[in-house]
Amino acid sequence: MRRVDDILNTVRMLEEGNLDVRTVTMGINIDDCAHSDIAKASVNVYKKIHSLAKDLVPFCDRLTTKYGLPIVNKRLAVSPASRLLEGHRPEDALQIARALDRAAADSNIDLIGGYTALVQKGMTNGEEILIHSLPTVLSQTQRLCSSINVGTSRAGINVDAIRTVSDMILKIAEATRDKNGFGCAKLVVFANIPEDNPFMAGAFLGAGEASSVINVGVSGPGVVKRAVESLVKDHPDVTLDEIAEVVKHTAFRVTRTGELIGREAAALLNVSFGVVDLSLAPTPKVGDSVGEIYQAMGIRKIGAPGTTAAVALLNDAVKKGGIFASAAVGGLSGAFIPVMEDHALAEAIKEGTLTIEKLEAMTAVCSVGLDMIALPGDVEASTISGMILDEAAIGVFTGKTTAVRVIPVPGKKIGDFVDFGGLFGSSCIANAACPDGNKCFIEHGGHIPAPINSLRN
């Protein structure tokens, strides 16, 4: 009888809760594509990716037909492209980037991540080339996404790298002015970046991974919202620990679904199965929002006192339910709060109940960080640096992953509206908290040492 109930619950998730597999992401190691001739390296990159990824979309479509479960995105994540740029010239970066972009396009892949540099402790020539190429690359490619890791709990925080990346963010915004600075939506700045994350724009394949692997992101905020709403409706006096139990059981079923799809996709493609990332990732669609879960819990105005506690409860319950459902949970695994991609969070920004300061507090207990936040076009580089530094400090000193994805929108000011459409959503331009007053601190540069808890050996 229990098995029948589980099947019926899963069917209800599909029909009523927008249950889907948010992404099946194939990781591919391209280190062996390096060549002293950049043209040959680019050809090697294209051939390797296309040969491995050409069947990803057809096989995912086959699984959707078989199980009736939508697989929303099919993506790729490669090993850090900065390694291919070692010993090359700055102008060579665009050639590698275009090869990555074309391989994704010709394989019908939605997005490809891995235009990545890991600079938490220092910066090689290839990493410096990659970072300085971002305005050109992200304005002249369609599917390519980039991530930069600026800190770890072991290495501390590279402030010089943050200053450089902040300058590049403003240049990316200007280079994509005709698209309201959209190029910045394809760049995430991390601390403690995970090496098996299937979600964009931060996906890349880490050094400890198999040469080719399938990672799955499950999501399901609509399913969790309906479960919480139903519980509160039937039992108005329900306690918060009982809400946590319902979230746990729901996350378990969602994760089991993702595990099934991931393992079968890996078998079809004859590659290794990696992890299930059980993060709750919203879309701009009403009913598919993480913010709506907080409202269902009783936070009627997102940003009100208690919001951070609600985020912590949800994040923890999702992890506890998911970890029991799979032997291979990884990636980010928690609850995302990307403002533009979640209509409830975007509305809270518009109403003024949710501020940058409150979002920062929420990032201390959520899955990632300050994500998909539209800023005024005239924001200072030092302000962006400060936002990245604060998030990196939270991550480095607590041992969690944090990140920043902000979008300065050229010509827009606080309160104006911007719409990127599709999964990227829309929002009012947010007030970047205190917009100045930190420049002297940022200009010191250098490196923030690793915390004492890094000495765990």
N, C-alpha and C positions, 0 to 999 in steps of 0.2 A: 504494500500500500504506500509506503514511504517513497519508493521509486516512482510510482505513478504520480504522486504529488509533486516530486521534483520535476518530472517531465512537464506536467501541467504548468508549474510555475515558470519554467523556461519558455514555454509557448506564450504565456502571458507577457513575459519580458519582451518577446519579439513583437507581439501585437500592440501592446499598450505602452511600453517603456522605452522605445527607440533602441533596443539592444542591438549592438553591432560589434564587429571586430573593427576597431578604429584604424588599425594599420597592420599589415604584414610587411615587415622590412627585412630585406636581404642584405646582410653584411658581406662585403667583399674586400679582401686584402689586396691592395694594388702596389705594394712595395716593390714587387718584382718587375713592375713596369718601368722603373727608373732607367734612364739612359742619358749619356752625355749629350746626345743630340735631342733637343726638346721636341722636334717634329716626330722622331721615332718613339719617344716616350709617350706622346699624345696618341699616336696610333696604337701603341701597346695598351694604353688605358682604355681606349674605345673598344678594341677587340675583346679584351678580357671581360669587361663589364657586360657588353652586349651578348657574348657567348653564354655567360652564366645567367643573365637576367631576362633573356628573351622569352622564356616560358613562364615567368613569374605571374604575369597578369592572366594568361589563359588558365593556368592551374588554379589561381585564386577564384576565377569566375566559375570553374568547375566545382569548387568546394561550396561556393554560394548556391549554386543550383542543387547540389547534393543535400545540403543541410538547411537551405532556406534562410541562411544567416548572412546579412550583407557584410562584405569586406569593403570598407569605405575607401581606404587608401592603400596603394601598393607602392612601396618606397625602397630606396637603396641607401646604404650607408657604407662609405669606403674608409679605408685607413687614411690617416692624416695626409692630405695632399701636399702639405708643406715639405714632406720628405722628398717628394719628386722634384722640388724646386731647389734643393741644395746644389750649389755650384752653378746655378743658372743666373740669367739676368732678370731684372724686374719686368721687362717687357715680355718675358716668356710665360708669365703666370696666366695671362688671358688664354693662351693656346691650350694649356692644361685644363683650365676651367671650361672652355668650349668643348673639349673632348668629353669631359664628364657630363656636361649638359646635353650634348648630342647623343651620347650613349643612353641616357635616361629617356630622352624623347623617342629615340628609335625603338626602345623597349616598351613604350607606352607607360612609363613610370611617372607617377605624379611629381615626386620630389626626390632629390638626391642630396644627402648630407655627407660631410667629410671634408669639405674645404676648411680644414681645421688646423689650428696651431696650438700647441701645448707650451705655454710660456710662463708657467707659475714660478719658475726659478731663474730663468734667463731666456734669451732669444737667439736662435741660430740665424744664419743668413737666409735660409729657406723660409723660416717663420716670419722674418722681417719682410721679406718680399711678399709673402702671402697677405699679411696684414695691410701693407701699403697698397696692395692691388685691389682691396675690397670695393672701393668706390667704382672702379672700372668694371670689375668682374660682376658685381651684383646688379649693375645697371645694364649689362650687356648679355646676361644669361637669363633664362626663364625658370628653370627648375632647380638650380643649384642653391644650396643652403650652406651657411658657414657657422662655425663655433670657435670661440677662443677661450681657453682655460687660463685664468690669471691667478689662481690661488689653489692651494691644497692645505689640508690640516698638517701635512708633513713638511711642506716647503714654505708656508707662509704666503704672502700676497705680493705680487710684482706690481708696484705702483707705477713704475715707468711704463709698463705694458698697458696698464689701464689708461694712462694719459694718452698714449698713442691711439689706442682703440677708440677712445672718446672723440678724438679729432676725426678719425675715420668715419664714425657714425654721422657726424655733421656733414662730411663730404659725401657719404652715401645718400643722405637725405637730399642734398643739393643735386647730385647726379641723377636722382630719380624724382626731381621736382614735378615733372609732368604726371607722375603717378602718386603725388602727395607723399613722397618720401618712402614709398612702399619697399624699396630695397632693404631698409632697416629691419623689416619684418622677417627677413631671411638671415638675420645674424643674431646669435645668442652669445652673451659673455658669461662664462661659468666660473664658479669655484667648486672644486671636488667633482669635476665632470664624470659621469658614469660612462663606461666604455661599451655598454651594451644597450643603450637607450634607443628604442625604435621610433620615438616621437621627434618631429621636426620643430624647430630648425636645428636642434642640437645633436642629432644622431651622427655617430661616427663609429668605426670599428676599432676597438682598442688593441693594444699590442698582445694582450694575453688571450685573445679570442682565436677561434678556428679560422682557417683561411676563407671559408665561406659558411655562412650561418643564417638561420631564420630566427628573428626575434618578433614577437607579437605584442601589440598594444591593444588592450581590450576595452577600457573605458566603461560606459554605461551609467552616466549620471541620471538619465531619465528613469532608469530602472530603480536606482536607489531612492530617488525623489518619491516615486509612486509608493515604494515600500514604506517609507517614513510617513507619508501622507495618510496611507491606509491605516497604519498603526495608531497615529494620533487621532484620526477620525473615530476609530472603533473604541479607543481607550484614551479619552481626553486627559486622564490623570496619569498617563504613562510617565515613567521616570527617564532621565537621560541615559542611565546604564541599560535600560530596556531598549531605547532607541539604538544605542551602540550595538546591541545584540542583533537587532534586525539588519543593520548595515553589514555586520560581519557575515551573516548567513547569505545575504544578497551578494556580497562580494565573492563569497565562496562559489556560488553558482555561476557568476559571470566569469570568474577565473577558470573554472573547469571547462567552460565553453571555449575560451581562448586557447587553453592547452590542447584541446582536441584539434582545433584548426591548425595551430602551429606545428604540431607533430606530424599531422598529415601533409601539410604543405612542404615541410622539410623532406619527408619521405618521397613525395612526388618529384621534388627538385634534386633529390640525391645529395643533400647537404646536411650539415649538422643542425640540430635543433638547439637554440640558445636559451632564451628566457621568455617568460610572460611578464610584461610590464602591466601591472594592474591599476595604473593611474586612471582616475576619473578625469577625462579630458572633455570639456564642453564644446559645443558648437553654438553659433548665434541663434539656432533654432529654439523657439519657445518650447519648453518641456525637455530640453536636453542641456540643462544648465546646472553647474555646480552651485551657483548662487541660490538657485531655487531650493536646493537641499537645505541650506542654512535657514531659508525662510520657512520651509516645512518643519524644521526643528523648533521654530518659534522666534528666530531673529527676523522680525518683520521689516526692519530697516538695516540693510547690510552696512556695517561700519559702526553700528551701535555697540556700547559696552557688552561684552560677551561674545562678540563675533570671533575673536581669536580663539576662545575656548571651543566654540562650535567647529572651527577649522581643525583644531587639535583632535577633538573627538572623532570627527569624520575620517581624518587621515589615519589615525591609529586603528579604527575599526576596519577600514578598508584593508590595511596591511595584515591585520590579524586574520581576517576571513580569507584573504588571498593566499597567504603563506601556507595555510593548511590545505589549499586546493591544488597546489603545484609544488613539485620538487625543484622547480627552476624559476623562481620569481627573481626579477632583476630590474634593470633600468632605473626609473625614478620611483615608480610604485607609490602612489599617494593620491592627493587631490590637487589638480592644477587650478590656478586663479588667473587665467589670461583675460584681462579686462575686455579687450575688443572682441574676443571670441565667445564671450558669455554675456547674454543680453541683460541678465539681472545685475551683474557687476557693472556693466556699462551704464545702466540706468542709475545705479547708486552713485557713480561718479558724477553723472549729470545733476542729480539731486543734491549733491554735496555731502551726503552722509558717509561716503567712502572717500578717504583722502589717501595721498601717498604715504603719509606717516602711518595710518592704520594698515594699509597694505603691507608696509614693511614689517609691522608687528606680526601680521598674519603669515608672512613668509618664514618666520622663525619656526613655524610648526606645520607648514604646508609642504607640498611636494617639490616646488622649485623656488620661484622668487617673483620679482617685479616683471610681469610678463605682458607683452602686447599693450603697452601704455603709450597713448599718443601725447606728445609734448608740444609746446609752442615752437614754431620754427626758429625763433630767435634765442632759444635756450643756449646757455653758455656750455662750452666743453667741460669746464670745471664742475658745473652742476651734474652733468652726466657722469663724470669721473667720481664725484662724491656718492652718487646713487650706486654705482658699481662697487665702490669701496665698502659702503655700508653693507651691501648684500654679501660681498665676499667675506667681510668680517663675521657676519652671522654664520655663514657656512663653515669657514675655517675654524672658528673658535667653538663651534658646537659639533663639528664633525659631520655635517649634513651637506647635501648638494644645494647650492643656491645659484641663481642666475638673474640676468637682466636682459630684457628685450624691449627697448624703448624706441619710439619712432618720432623724431622731430619732424613736424609737418611744415614744409616751407610755406610762408605766407599766412599761416594760421596762428590764432592767438587763443588764450584760455577761454573756454566756453564755446568755441567754434566746433562744427561737426565734421567728421571725416568718415567715409565709408569705403572699405576696401573690397567688400562683396565676398560671396562664398564663405569658406570656412574662416577667413580672416576677420570678418565682422566689421563693426562700426562703433564709434564712441565720440563723446565730446573730448576736446583737448583738456587734459588734466593740468592742474596747477602743480608745478614741480616743487612743492613745499617751499622752503626758503630758497629762492633762486640765486642767491649770491652769499658772500661772506665766508666761503671756504677756500678761496683761490690760493691764499698763502699756504694753507695746509697741503693742498694738492701739489703745489709747485715745489715742495721739498723733494718729491719723487723718492726714488730708492726702493726700499723693500720693507714690508712689515714682517718681522720675524714670526716663525711658526710658534703657536702657543705651547705652553709647557706640557699639555696633554699629548703632544706629538711624540714625546719620548716614552713610548709604551714598551719598548723591547726589554 
